[in-house]
Amino acid sequence: MEVYVLQIRFSGEEDEVFLFRQLQDARLKVYDYFGEVCYDCVGEFPVAPTSQHLSELEERLFTADKGYFSIYTTTIQ
């Protein structure tokens, strides 16, 4: 079974690792973890967070030295 791995941390802290079956769930966890809002992802016509949304968030986190995250896939048995 292939799963999405979210490796995430606040700057200066240890990594935490979460596993997800759906990419959308991993992406939403990034926003939740850092207390951020994906404004396109809420409201009357919400959309799932895209790689563009995450790139913008990653830039903000890096610039503010707030944290780091990475999402990748792996196979587990």
Secondary structure, DSSP 4 states (H G I P E B T S, - for coil): -EEEEEEEEETTS--EEEEESSHHHHHHHHHHHHT---GGGSSSS--PPPHHHHHHHHHHHHHTT-EEEEEEEEE--
